[in-house]
Every structure is written in structure tokens, then in C-alpha cells.
């Protein structure tokens, strides 16, 4: 019996962990947050062609979740390229916000996550709340389609081959599994006159790994308890 419980515990943990997506995303539990992170994108073209286009940021609900009371948030600051890259004007000048549920501020407060302040000296950051814009063309790390959220695009800029594009970001989860809210960054434009598009996953809500550990530990505890009971009877 004990061997069987141990096998079940190991198999359960293996299954739960094997469903976790691969690296390149940052994962948070329900109502968790990432803190400020820095993302650096390296652009290289072997023929030396430059990228001309825009950077985009999306925060989204997933798998048909459209409950506006649980809207996760994406914060952005300190872009290395573009016009008004650090929101120095205090507004979205030269940006294209696609939702009214966002803006530029000198701080962002969440009752669950506390205060967030800008990462650079201009004193402003962008916040996007996942509410009313269709995000069905985006997918999270589990392959689930977006439903509604928030999209923000920069003004047009140029990246020469071998250059870097960087920015600071933070993801504040206002939901929990099985609602796997997520955030992404993308580049859209042209390269030598041809369409160019690339996206990178930033963050996503996932079940906490500790759930698997607790479940496995409980089964292991049952196995040990069963062994002790058996010994006491003997």
C-alpha cells in the first residue's frame, strides 16, 4: 500500500509539473506580481537590413474569461527607442492606446500589490488594465487564446541590425487559475520592405508549483502514517 501511495504521489507531481510551460515567460500565482523586470530584445539581420515599425504591449484575459472585476495590469517604462519612450510628456503623446482603461501616471497603486513607481527620472509610467479590447490574436504560454484585454503601441522607430531594444515592465495579476491572464510584447513593421512580426511572452498566471508539492506531501504523509499504523498493530 505504501509503495502504491508513493507511486501515486510521484506521478501526480510529475503530471502537474509537466504541464508548466517552458522558460522565457515569468509565471506568477493568483494575485501575484513580478516586480519591475527589464526586457532586452536583440535585433539582428545577417544582410544588415534594419527594422522599421512599432513596439506593442498586450495584457489579456484568456480562455473566454471576460470578468471585468478581475483585470490584470501591465506596467511599462523606460523604452530605449521611440518618441516619448519614458512617457516624459506625462501622457500618451506619440503612442497609440487602444483602450480607455489605461494611462500615464507618476505611480500605480494596487490594494493587493502595493505601490509601483517609475523606473526612470522622468517620473512617469504607463499602466494597462485588461478590459475591453479584443485580444483573440494573442495566445498565452498554454496555447489558450486571448479574449479581452488592453493593447498599447509605440510610435514608429528604427532598429539597425545588431542593436538592442529594451524596456522595463511589471505584471500585476488580478485573477487566479484557471483564468490564466497573460502579458506579451511584440514588434510589428517591415524589414527591407517585407512584413516583420515577432512577439515575446512576458508573464502569465499559473497554478503555483507549491500546489503540487502540498498534494504530493499529503500523499507521502498518508503513506508514512499508514506504515506507522501497520507497525503499531504489529
C-alpha positions as CSV (number, residue, x, y, z in Angstrom):
1,X,0.0,0.0,0.0
2,X,2.8,2.4,0.9
3,X,4.6,1.8,-2.4
4,X,1.4,2.4,-4.2
5,X,0.9,5.8,-2.4
6,X,4.5,6.8,-3.1
7,X,4.0,6.0,-6.8
8,X,0.8,8.0,-7.0
9,X,2.4,11.0,-5.3
10,X,5.4,10.9,-7.6
11,X,3.2,10.5,-10.7
12,X,0.9,13.4,-9.6
13,X,3.8,15.8,-9.1
14,X,5.3,14.7,-12.4
15,X,2.0,15.4,-14.2
16,X,1.4,18.8,-12.6
17,X,4.9,20.0,-13.2
18,X,5.0,18.7,-16.8
19,X,2.0,20.9,-17.6
20,X,4.0,24.0,-16.7
21,X,5.2,25.8,-19.9
22,X,8.9,26.1,-20.9
23,X,11.1,29.1,-20.0
24,X,11.0,32.6,-21.4
25,X,7.8,33.5,-19.6
26,X,7.7,34.7,-16.0
27,X,5.0,32.9,-14.0
28,X,3.0,34.2,-11.0
29,X,0.4,32.6,-8.8
30,X,-3.1,34.0,-8.4
31,X,-3.0,37.7,-7.4
32,X,0.8,37.7,-7.6
33,X,3.1,40.1,-9.3
34,X,6.5,40.1,-10.9
35,X,8.0,43.4,-9.6
36,X,9.9,45.5,-12.1
37,X,11.7,43.5,-14.8
38,X,14.0,44.5,-17.6
39,X,13.5,43.0,-21.1
40,X,16.1,43.3,-23.8
41,X,15.4,42.3,-27.4
42,X,18.3,41.7,-29.7
43,X,17.7,42.5,-33.3
44,X,20.0,41.0,-35.9
45,X,19.7,40.6,-39.7
46,X,22.6,38.8,-41.5
47,X,22.2,41.1,-44.5
48,X,22.2,44.3,-42.4
49,X,18.6,45.3,-43.0
50,X,17.0,47.5,-40.4
51,X,13.6,47.0,-38.7
52,X,11.2,49.9,-39.1
53,X,8.0,49.7,-37.1
54,X,6.4,49.8,-33.7
55,X,6.6,48.1,-30.4
56,X,3.3,46.7,-28.9
57,X,2.3,45.6,-25.4
58,X,-0.7,43.5,-24.6
59,X,-2.2,42.3,-21.3
60,X,-5.1,39.9,-21.7
61,X,-7.6,37.6,-20.1
62,X,-7.6,34.1,-21.5
63,X,-9.9,31.1,-22.3
64,X,-13.1,33.2,-22.7
65,X,-12.7,35.0,-19.3
66,X,-14.3,38.4,-19.6
67,X,-15.0,39.3,-16.0
68,X,-14.0,42.9,-15.8
69,X,-13.8,42.8,-12.0
70,X,-10.6,40.7,-12.4
71,X,-8.5,42.7,-14.8
72,X,-4.7,42.1,-14.6
73,X,-2.4,45.0,-15.2
74,X,0.8,45.6,-17.3
75,X,3.1,48.5,-16.4
76,X,5.7,49.8,-18.9
77,X,8.5,52.3,-18.6
78,X,12.0,53.3,-19.9
79,X,11.9,52.2,-23.5
80,X,15.2,52.5,-25.3
81,X,13.8,53.7,-28.6
82,X,10.9,55.6,-30.0
83,X,9.4,59.0,-29.4
84,X,8.4,59.8,-25.8
85,X,9.9,56.4,-24.7
86,X,9.7,57.1,-21.0
87,X,6.3,58.9,-21.1
88,X,8.2,62.1,-20.3
89,X,5.3,64.2,-21.5
90,X,3.1,62.8,-18.8
91,X,0.6,61.4,-21.3
92,X,0.4,59.2,-24.4
93,X,1.8,61.7,-26.9
94,X,3.1,59.7,-29.9
95,X,1.6,56.5,-28.5
96,X,-1.5,54.6,-29.7
97,X,-3.6,53.3,-26.8
98,X,-6.4,51.1,-27.9
99,X,-8.3,51.2,-24.7
100,X,-9.6,53.8,-22.3
101,X,-8.6,51.6,-19.4
102,X,-5.0,52.7,-19.1
103,X,-2.9,55.8,-18.9
104,X,0.2,57.5,-17.8
105,X,0.9,58.3,-14.1
106,X,3.6,59.1,-11.6
107,X,2.7,55.9,-9.7
108,X,0.3,53.0,-9.7
109,X,-1.3,51.6,-6.6
110,X,-2.9,48.2,-6.2
111,X,-4.6,47.2,-3.0
112,X,-3.1,43.7,-3.3
113,X,0.3,44.6,-4.8
114,X,1.1,47.9,-3.2
115,X,2.7,50.9,-4.9
116,X,4.7,50.9,-8.1
117,X,6.8,53.9,-9.1
118,X,8.6,54.8,-12.4
119,X,12.0,53.3,-13.0
120,X,13.5,56.4,-14.6
121,X,13.9,60.0,-13.7
122,X,11.1,61.5,-15.8
123,X,8.7,60.3,-13.1
124,X,6.0,58.6,-15.3
125,X,5.0,55.1,-16.2
126,X,2.3,53.5,-18.4
127,X,-0.4,51.3,-17.0
128,X,-2.7,49.0,-19.0
129,X,-5.7,47.2,-17.4
130,X,-7.1,44.2,-19.2
131,X,-10.6,45.2,-20.0
132,X,-12.3,45.9,-23.3
133,X,-10.1,45.4,-26.4
134,X,-10.2,42.1,-28.4
135,X,-7.0,40.1,-27.9
136,X,-8.1,37.0,-29.8
137,X,-5.0,37.1,-32.0
138,X,-2.7,36.5,-29.0
139,X,-2.1,33.3,-27.0
140,X,-0.7,32.5,-23.6
141,X,2.0,30.0,-22.8
142,X,-0.5,27.2,-22.6
143,X,-1.8,28.0,-26.1
144,X,-5.0,29.5,-24.8
145,X,-6.5,32.2,-26.9
146,X,-6.9,35.7,-25.5
147,X,-10.4,37.1,-25.0
148,X,-10.4,40.8,-24.0
149,X,-7.6,43.0,-22.7
150,X,-5.6,46.1,-23.5
151,X,-3.1,46.9,-26.3
152,X,-0.7,49.8,-26.5
153,X,1.6,50.6,-29.4
154,X,4.6,52.9,-29.7
155,X,5.3,55.4,-32.4
156,X,7.4,54.2,-35.3
157,X,11.1,53.8,-34.7
158,X,14.1,52.1,-36.4
159,X,16.3,49.3,-35.1
160,X,19.6,48.7,-37.0
161,X,21.0,45.2,-37.2
162,X,23.0,44.3,-34.1
163,X,21.2,46.8,-31.9
164,X,19.1,46.2,-28.8
165,X,15.6,47.3,-27.8
166,X,14.9,47.3,-24.1
167,X,12.2,48.4,-21.6
168,X,11.1,47.9,-18.1
169,X,7.8,46.1,-17.3
170,X,5.8,44.6,-14.4
171,X,2.8,42.3,-14.4
172,X,0.2,42.5,-11.7
173,X,-2.2,39.6,-11.6
174,X,-5.8,40.4,-10.6
175,X,-7.1,36.9,-11.1
176,X,-6.1,33.3,-10.4
177,X,-6.1,29.9,-12.1
178,X,-7.8,28.6,-14.1
179,X,-8.0,32.1,-15.5
180,X,-4.5,32.4,-17.0
181,X,-4.2,36.1,-17.7
182,X,-1.0,37.0,-19.6
183,X,1.1,39.8,-21.0
184,X,3.2,40.0,-24.2
185,X,5.5,42.3,-26.1
186,X,5.6,42.4,-29.9
187,X,7.4,44.2,-32.8
188,X,5.4,44.9,-35.9
189,X,6.7,46.6,-39.1
190,X,8.9,46.0,-42.0
191,X,12.4,44.7,-42.8
192,X,13.8,45.5,-46.2
193,X,10.2,46.3,-47.3
194,X,8.9,42.9,-46.2
195,X,6.5,42.4,-43.3
196,X,8.1,41.7,-40.0
197,X,6.4,40.5,-36.8
198,X,7.8,38.9,-33.7
199,X,6.4,38.5,-30.2
200,X,7.7,37.6,-26.8
201,X,5.8,36.3,-23.8
202,X,6.3,38.3,-20.6
203,X,4.2,36.9,-17.8
204,X,1.3,34.7,-17.1
205,X,-0.8,33.4,-14.2
206,X,-0.3,29.7,-13.5
207,X,-1.1,27.3,-10.7
208,X,1.6,27.6,-8.0
209,X,4.1,24.7,-8.0
210,X,3.5,24.5,-4.3
211,X,0.1,23.1,-5.0
212,X,1.8,20.0,-6.5
213,X,4.2,19.8,-3.6
214,X,1.5,20.1,-1.0
215,X,-0.5,17.4,-2.8
216,X,2.5,15.1,-3.1
217,X,3.4,15.8,0.6
218,X,-0.1,14.9,1.7
219,X,0.1,11.6,-0.1
220,X,3.5,10.9,1.2
221,X,2.2,11.7,4.7
222,X,-0.6,9.2,4.3
223,X,1.9,6.6,3.3
224,X,4.1,7.2,6.3
225,X,1.0,7.3,8.6
226,X,-0.2,4.0,7.1
227,X,3.2,2.5,7.8
228,X,3.2,3.6,11.4
229,X,-0.4,2.3,12.0
230,X,0.7,-1.0,10.5
231,X,3.7,-1.2,12.7
232,X,1.7,-0.3,15.9
233,X,-0.7,-3.1,15.1
234,X,2.1,-5.5,14.7
